[in-house]
């Protein structure tokens, strides 16, 4: 399995899929918790284990890597990578999507 993409390449891939008329991410917010994975992914790519250990050790999540990850999340949101209605989608709806999460845009 290939290593996860760095945030810049991840955002570029999302943008390229959108330009091709493909909805890049089949996520859903109806279950309330799944959307946090996008910030977590970006934060892990920026801060790594050491950054999370430091945050847990008392430094909190105000460090440069976490601020940068948060900006990446803002940038991701600006790309509108989810299908329409994603905030209300739940597990059964998401599972009907393709395994890669790529759906034709409507």
Secondary structure in CASP SS format (residue, H / E / C, confidence):
PFRMAT SS
TARGET T0000
AUTHOR 0000-0000-0000
METHOD secondary structure of the structure
MODEL  1
X C 1.00
X C 1.00
X C 1.00
X C 1.00
X C 1.00
X C 1.00
X H 1.00
X H 1.00
X H 1.00
X H 1.00
X H 1.00
X H 1.00
X H 1.00
X H 1.00
X H 1.00
X H 1.00
X H 1.00
X H 1.00
X H 1.00
X C 1.00
X C 1.00
X E 1.00
X E 1.00
X C 1.00
X E 1.00
X C 1.00
X C 1.00
X C 1.00
X C 1.00
X C 1.00
X C 1.00
X C 1.00
X C 1.00
X C 1.00
X C 1.00
X H 1.00
X H 1.00
X H 1.00
X H 1.00
X H 1.00
X H 1.00
X H 1.00
X H 1.00
X H 1.00
X H 1.00
X H 1.00
X H 1.00
X H 1.00
X H 1.00
X H 1.00
X H 1.00
X H 1.00
X H 1.00
X H 1.00
X H 1.00
X H 1.00
X H 1.00
X H 1.00
X H 1.00
X C 1.00
X C 1.00
X C 1.00
X C 1.00
X H 1.00
X H 1.00
X H 1.00
X H 1.00
X H 1.00
X H 1.00
X H 1.00
X H 1.00
X H 1.00
X H 1.00
X H 1.00
X H 1.00
X H 1.00
X H 1.00
X H 1.00
X C 1.00
X C 1.00
X C 1.00
X E 1.00
X C 1.00
X C 1.00
X C 1.00
X H 1.00
X H 1.00
X H 1.00
X C 1.00
X C 1.00
X H 1.00
X H 1.00
X H 1.00
X H 1.00
X H 1.00
X C 1.00
X C 1.00
X C 1.00
X C 1.00
X C 1.00
X C 1.00
X C 1.00
X E 1.00
X E 1.00
X C 1.00
X C 1.00
END
